């Protein structure tokens, strides 16, 4: 059996509901019970141990693991108007971050790399689980925080202000949609099996689009925010046509993201092909 891991966030549980429940057809490879973990944990498992055959990873982390993993074309979170937000308790010039303590949801998250690309000032990153960032910013434990996932819809309830939409900054700078996370698989599995896995995930995405209500309970079992509208908004923002197939536009965005990361020396140089062919 193949091992697989993804996050408990609604976009991932929505996408993988069909695969997990055996709804994607007889040609789908056999998978063990999935491991659900926050994306930074998944990043670490892939970067340090190559632990899982198939795993969700941040695109930042992907740039560190292309010797072991290849990116599948289905299952990605990539789009417009869906990037991380830089928030604080009060007004602050978004580019005046020198010396500030800024909470980030993992050292190898896309959010962390976007912040580094946005502001080259010598700020102090403070790594913590994403669900702890808003309370810590609200208490003043840190000066600012980069929030992701459902936090995008609830930060105002914590009395916080958005200093910069980092996704909007990326779109304005590059013209590309923002690549947040994708599904990587071990290169050693071989092209034929990798293509079957990719097709299986694509089938799972299509099932989710065709009958969104079927995955509702599975999503709610794992979501940080249990409000139905928050869950629906999360899925609507992060699951789209790129989740079914990256296509030329999605691939161009990912290539540019990795290119800028290498240029800024955030990512190591690399020659490996990124995408499953």
C-alpha positions as CSV (number, residue, x, y, z in Angstrom):
1,X,0.0,0.0,0.0
2,X,1.1,3.6,-0.7
3,X,1.4,6.0,2.2
4,X,-0.3,9.4,1.9
5,X,-0.5,12.6,4.0
6,X,-2.4,15.8,3.7
7,X,-3.6,18.6,6.0
8,X,-6.9,18.6,8.0
9,X,-7.9,21.9,6.3
10,X,-11.2,21.9,4.4
11,X,-9.6,22.3,1.0
12,X,-7.6,19.1,1.4
13,X,-10.3,17.0,3.0
14,X,-12.7,18.2,0.3
15,X,-10.2,17.1,-2.4
16,X,-9.2,13.8,-0.9
17,X,-12.6,12.6,0.4
18,X,-13.3,10.5,-2.8
19,X,-9.9,8.9,-2.7
20,X,-10.0,8.2,1.0
21,X,-13.4,6.6,0.7
22,X,-12.6,4.4,-2.3
23,X,-14.8,6.3,-4.7
24,X,-12.2,7.0,-7.5
25,X,-12.4,3.7,-9.5
26,X,-10.7,0.3,-9.7
27,X,-7.6,1.7,-11.3
28,X,-6.7,3.7,-8.2
29,X,-3.7,2.4,-6.3
30,X,-4.3,1.1,-2.8
31,X,-3.5,3.7,-0.1
32,X,-3.0,3.1,3.6
33,X,-5.0,5.2,6.1
34,X,-4.0,8.8,5.4
35,X,-1.9,10.7,7.9
36,X,-3.5,14.2,8.5
37,X,-1.1,16.8,9.9
38,X,-0.5,20.5,9.5
39,X,1.4,21.5,6.4
40,X,4.7,22.3,8.2
41,X,4.7,18.9,9.8
42,X,4.2,17.4,6.3
43,X,7.0,19.6,5.0
44,X,9.4,18.3,7.6
45,X,8.5,14.7,7.0
46,X,9.2,15.1,3.3
47,X,12.3,17.2,3.6
48,X,14.0,15.3,6.4
49,X,12.8,11.7,6.0
50,X,11.0,11.4,2.6
51,X,8.5,9.6,4.9
52,X,5.4,9.4,2.7
53,X,4.9,8.2,-0.8
54,X,2.4,11.0,-1.6
55,X,2.2,14.2,0.4
56,X,0.8,17.7,0.5
57,X,3.7,20.2,0.8
58,X,4.1,23.9,0.7
59,X,5.7,25.2,-2.6
60,X,8.4,26.8,-0.5
61,X,9.3,23.3,0.9
62,X,9.0,21.8,-2.5
63,X,12.0,23.8,-3.6
64,X,14.1,21.9,-1.0
65,X,13.0,18.4,-2.0
66,X,13.0,18.1,-5.7
67,X,15.7,15.5,-5.6
68,X,13.3,13.0,-4.0
69,X,9.9,14.2,-5.0
70,X,8.1,15.3,-8.2
71,X,5.0,17.6,-8.3
72,X,1.7,16.0,-9.4
73,X,-0.5,18.1,-11.6
74,X,-3.7,17.5,-9.5
75,X,-4.5,18.5,-6.0
76,X,-2.9,21.9,-5.7
77,X,-4.0,25.0,-3.9
78,X,-3.2,27.9,-6.2
79,X,-5.2,30.9,-7.3
80,X,-5.9,34.6,-7.0
81,X,-7.1,36.5,-4.0
82,X,-6.2,33.6,-1.7
83,X,-2.8,34.5,-0.3
84,X,-1.5,34.8,3.3
85,X,-2.2,38.0,5.1
86,X,0.2,40.0,7.2
87,X,-1.8,41.3,10.3
88,X,-1.2,43.3,13.4
89,X,-3.1,44.9,16.3
90,X,-2.7,48.4,15.0
91,X,-1.6,50.5,12.1
92,X,1.9,49.9,10.9
93,X,3.6,50.6,7.6
94,X,3.7,47.3,5.9
95,X,7.3,47.8,4.7
96,X,8.5,49.0,8.1
97,X,9.2,45.6,9.6
98,X,12.8,45.9,10.6
99,X,13.3,44.5,14.1
100,X,9.7,43.4,14.4
101,X,8.8,40.0,15.8
102,X,6.6,38.4,13.2
103,X,4.8,35.1,13.7
104,X,5.0,32.7,10.7
105,X,3.1,29.3,10.4
106,X,6.2,27.3,9.8
107,X,9.7,28.0,8.5
108,X,9.2,26.2,5.2
109,X,5.6,27.4,4.5
110,X,4.8,29.4,1.4
111,X,3.7,32.2,3.8
112,X,7.2,32.4,5.2
113,X,8.8,32.7,1.8
114,X,6.3,35.3,0.6
115,X,7.1,37.4,3.6
116,X,10.8,37.1,3.0
117,X,10.3,38.1,-0.7
118,X,8.1,41.0,0.3
119,X,10.3,42.5,2.9
120,X,14.0,42.0,3.0
121,X,14.2,44.0,6.3
122,X,15.9,42.1,9.2
123,X,12.7,41.1,11.1
124,X,12.7,38.3,13.6
125,X,10.6,35.3,12.5
126,X,8.8,33.5,15.3
127,X,7.6,30.0,14.2
128,X,4.4,28.7,15.7
129,X,1.3,26.6,14.6
130,X,-1.0,28.7,12.4
131,X,-3.9,28.5,14.8
132,X,-1.9,30.2,17.5
133,X,-0.8,33.2,15.5
134,X,-3.9,35.4,15.8
135,X,-4.2,35.1,19.6
136,X,-0.5,35.8,20.0
137,X,-0.7,38.9,17.8
138,X,-3.8,40.1,19.7
139,X,-2.0,39.6,23.1
140,X,1.0,41.4,21.8
141,X,3.3,38.4,22.2
142,X,4.5,39.2,18.7
143,X,4.3,42.5,16.7
144,X,2.7,41.0,13.5
145,X,1.7,37.6,12.1
146,X,1.3,35.9,8.8
147,X,-2.0,34.1,8.8
148,X,-3.3,31.4,6.5
149,X,-6.2,29.0,6.0
150,X,-9.5,29.8,7.8
151,X,-7.8,32.7,9.6
152,X,-8.3,34.8,6.5
153,X,-12.0,34.9,7.3
154,X,-11.8,35.5,11.0
155,X,-8.9,37.8,11.8
156,X,-11.2,40.8,12.3
157,X,-13.0,39.0,15.1
158,X,-9.7,39.1,17.0
159,X,-9.5,42.9,16.5
160,X,-6.6,42.7,14.0
161,X,-5.8,44.7,10.9
162,X,-4.5,43.5,7.6
163,X,-1.2,45.3,6.8
164,X,-0.6,43.5,3.5
165,X,-2.3,40.8,1.5
166,X,0.9,39.0,0.5
167,X,-0.9,37.1,-2.3
168,X,-2.2,40.4,-3.8
169,X,1.4,41.7,-3.6
170,X,2.7,38.6,-5.5
171,X,0.0,39.0,-8.2
172,X,0.8,42.7,-8.7
173,X,4.6,41.9,-8.8
174,X,4.4,38.9,-11.2
175,X,1.0,38.8,-12.8
176,X,0.8,35.1,-11.7
177,X,-1.6,33.4,-9.4
178,X,-0.1,32.6,-6.0
179,X,1.1,28.9,-5.6
180,X,0.4,27.9,-2.0
181,X,0.8,24.1,-1.8
182,X,0.7,21.0,-4.0
183,X,0.9,17.2,-4.0
184,X,4.3,15.7,-4.3
185,X,5.1,12.0,-4.8
186,X,8.3,10.0,-4.6
187,X,10.2,10.0,-8.0
188,X,11.2,6.4,-7.2
189,X,7.6,5.2,-7.6
190,X,8.1,5.4,-11.4
191,X,6.3,7.3,-14.1
192,X,3.5,4.8,-14.7
193,X,2.4,4.6,-11.0
194,X,2.9,8.3,-10.6
195,X,0.5,8.9,-13.5
196,X,-2.1,6.6,-11.9
197,X,-1.8,8.4,-8.6
198,X,-2.2,11.7,-10.4
199,X,-5.3,10.5,-12.2
200,X,-6.8,9.1,-9.0
201,X,-6.4,12.5,-7.3
202,X,-7.9,14.3,-10.3
203,X,-10.9,11.9,-10.2
204,X,-11.3,12.7,-6.4
205,X,-11.3,16.5,-7.2
206,X,-13.9,16.0,-9.9
207,X,-16.1,14.0,-7.5
208,X,-15.9,16.7,-5.0
209,X,-16.9,19.4,-7.5
210,X,-19.8,17.2,-8.8
211,X,-21.3,16.6,-5.3
212,X,-19.9,19.0,-2.8
213,X,-22.2,17.9,0.0
214,X,-20.8,14.4,0.0
215,X,-17.6,15.5,1.7
216,X,-19.2,17.9,4.2
217,X,-19.1,15.6,7.2
218,X,-15.5,14.6,6.5
219,X,-14.4,18.2,6.2
220,X,-16.2,19.2,9.5
221,X,-14.6,16.3,11.4
222,X,-11.1,17.8,10.8
223,X,-11.7,21.6,10.4
224,X,-10.3,24.1,12.9
225,X,-13.3,26.3,12.3
226,X,-16.6,24.4,12.5
227,X,-18.9,27.2,11.1
228,X,-20.4,25.9,7.8
229,X,-20.0,29.2,6.1
230,X,-16.3,29.5,7.0
231,X,-15.7,26.0,5.7
232,X,-17.6,26.7,2.5
233,X,-15.7,29.9,2.0
234,X,-12.4,28.2,2.6
235,X,-13.1,25.5,0.0
236,X,-14.4,28.1,-2.4
237,X,-11.2,30.1,-2.1
238,X,-8.6,27.3,-2.3
239,X,-10.1,24.7,-4.5
240,X,-10.6,25.6,-8.2
241,X,-9.6,24.5,-11.7
242,X,-5.9,24.5,-10.7
243,X,-6.8,21.8,-8.2
244,X,-7.9,19.6,-11.0
245,X,-5.1,20.4,-13.4
246,X,-2.3,23.0,-13.0
247,X,-2.2,23.7,-16.8
248,X,0.3,26.1,-18.4
249,X,-0.7,29.0,-16.2
250,X,-0.3,27.1,-12.9
251,X,3.0,25.7,-14.0
252,X,4.3,29.1,-15.0
253,X,3.4,30.5,-11.6
254,X,5.2,27.7,-9.7
255,X,8.3,28.0,-11.9
256,X,8.4,31.8,-11.2
257,X,7.9,31.2,-7.4
258,X,10.8,28.8,-7.3
259,X,13.0,31.0,-9.6
260,X,12.5,34.0,-7.2
261,X,13.2,31.8,-4.2
262,X,16.5,30.6,-5.7
263,X,17.4,34.2,-6.9
264,X,16.9,35.4,-3.3
265,X,18.9,32.5,-2.0
266,X,15.9,31.3,0.0
267,X,15.9,28.0,-2.0
268,X,18.9,26.0,-3.1
269,X,19.8,25.9,-6.8
270,X,18.4,22.9,-8.7
271,X,18.1,21.4,-12.1
272,X,15.5,18.7,-11.5
273,X,12.3,18.7,-13.4
274,X,9.5,20.0,-11.2
275,X,6.4,18.4,-12.8
276,X,5.2,14.9,-13.5
277,X,5.4,14.5,-17.3
